[in-house]
Amino acid sequence: MAIRVHRRVNFRYRLLLALFTGKQIVFDFSEEPNHSQLLKPNEISLLRLLDRITSGTQLQLDEAQCLVTIQPGVLIGGNVTHQCSTCRGLTYYLEFLALLAPYCKRTLEATLTGVTAHPLDTSVDTFQNVTIPLLRKLGLGKECSLKIKKRDSSAYGLGEVLFTCPIILKALEPIEWKNREEIKRIRGMAYCSRIPPNVASQLIDNSRNILCEYLTDVFIYSDWNPGGTDEPSISLSLFAETSSGFILGADSCWKGKDWNEEILSSVSQEATQAILFQAMENSVVDTQHQLFICLWMALSSADLSTVELGRLTPCTIQLLRDIQDFMGVAFQIERGSNNNHPSLLCSCIGMEYRNENRRRY
């Protein structure tokens, strides 16, 4: 039975749910204000990437070009090379692969080229320092890794990364992540291209002046690229590690033709305020990884999983509804016990999803 959705929100995660359940999904764009362009460039690029790691995936357009029907295929994995659309950052595609790769037939080794820092997505540094450790905590081991070969935030999309992810042979173990510990240290990465190298140092100083008021163990690395393009770019990624080993991330980036001290101040303040906001909430994962962890809870073994999260984003709330529609897994949400730092306890019993695509000989 096909599932019809009428809104573009959570395109990636609805596509993931269709792949995990094997259900045909129909995207209805007839209610969109302007449906002259059905799929955005980043969505088309994502479907091309999906076609490279699957076998038998079918996509159909109706005559009126208002409906997109996708019939999921079999997850294969293997060695993949893909040029990503510059409309979104590389992590738009990496997060999609990270959720699919463990259930492929073979270990995935994906080389992606594109934008390494984008305002709509987390940076590749955040994926390397936050998402990869989270995947390892979930049971993927040290074989799961991301190698950043080249950073580039310009519209030319010259950045390049290599993502490696092994397969899993059994259902995920239930998750019991509550009562996050205090932040013990903060690390970060400041990057600039086609801009004098001392700009990265200014970004670091601006951020450290604020963070050192709360914590002394703060160290931010810098990376400078003389640039192969004519478009200057600046980005700052910060990672807060707790005593229990969880890592929270936050980003800020800018690209344009003219830069000044106000832009530097804005980038550093935005990233610093974002990481402080994440630290204030009593959540084991940051806001960007709420959807990530909720989907993995639904896929885990048929036992109770509980995770303590901060305020749920609208996309996370929509995902919880979609999980119930596609998988039949319902979440129970309660208030956390810490009144000083309001939080939510999200619990569910997983569907015990297993890797049926793996080699059996």
ABEGO torsion letter per residue (X at the ends): XBBBBABABGAAAAAAAAAAAGBBBBBBAAABABAABABBAAAAAAAAAAAAABBGBBBBBBAAGABBBBBBBBBAEEBBBBBBBAABBAAAAAAAAAAAAAABABBBBBBBBEBABBAABBBAAAAAAAAAAAAAAAGAEAABBBBBABBBABAAGABBBBBBBBBBABBBBBBBBBGBBBBABBBBBBBBBGBBAAAAAAAAAAAAAAAAAABABBBBBBBBBAEABABBBBBBBBBBBBAAGBBBBBBBBBBEABBBAAAAAAAAAAAAAAAAAAAABBBABBAAAAAAAAAAAAABBBBBBBBBBBBBBAAAAAAAAAAAAAAGBBBBBBBBABAABBBBBBBBBBAGBBBAABBAX
